[in-house]
Amino acid sequence: MAKELTTELTFWETELETIRSVGPWQTEAEVIRDAIDALLSSHTKLRQAVAVKLYLQDKVTLSRAAEIAGMNIWQFRDHLRAQGIAIVVPEETSEDLDAMIASFRKV
């Protein structure tokens, strides 16, 4: 079993390098990014589930999660609510608010 897995991984590495070398990509990471984008663009439910999970893990902001899901922020908020997921709004510190006020005064 371990030998089969090693052989399969070696094949995937070879295939990945070959795709990179014949395509427009500079790195294998670019190939993988495009492959993931293609996968997510053709599977709406998967894209939405990934966006929700990344949001719940605090790996992306609400707006970035909405973008990943292919929704605007209001649609994504509704999507979360429909699943019973609370929307977390980060608390502003007094320093954040002071900085915001100072930036408005400069304008």
Secondary structure, DSSP 4 states (H G I P E B T S, - for coil): -HHHHHHHHHHHHHHHHHHHHHSS-SSHHHHHHHHHHHHHHT-HHHHHHHHHHHHHTTSS-HHHHHHHHTS-HHHHHHHHHHTTPPPP-PPPPHHHHHHHHHHHHH-
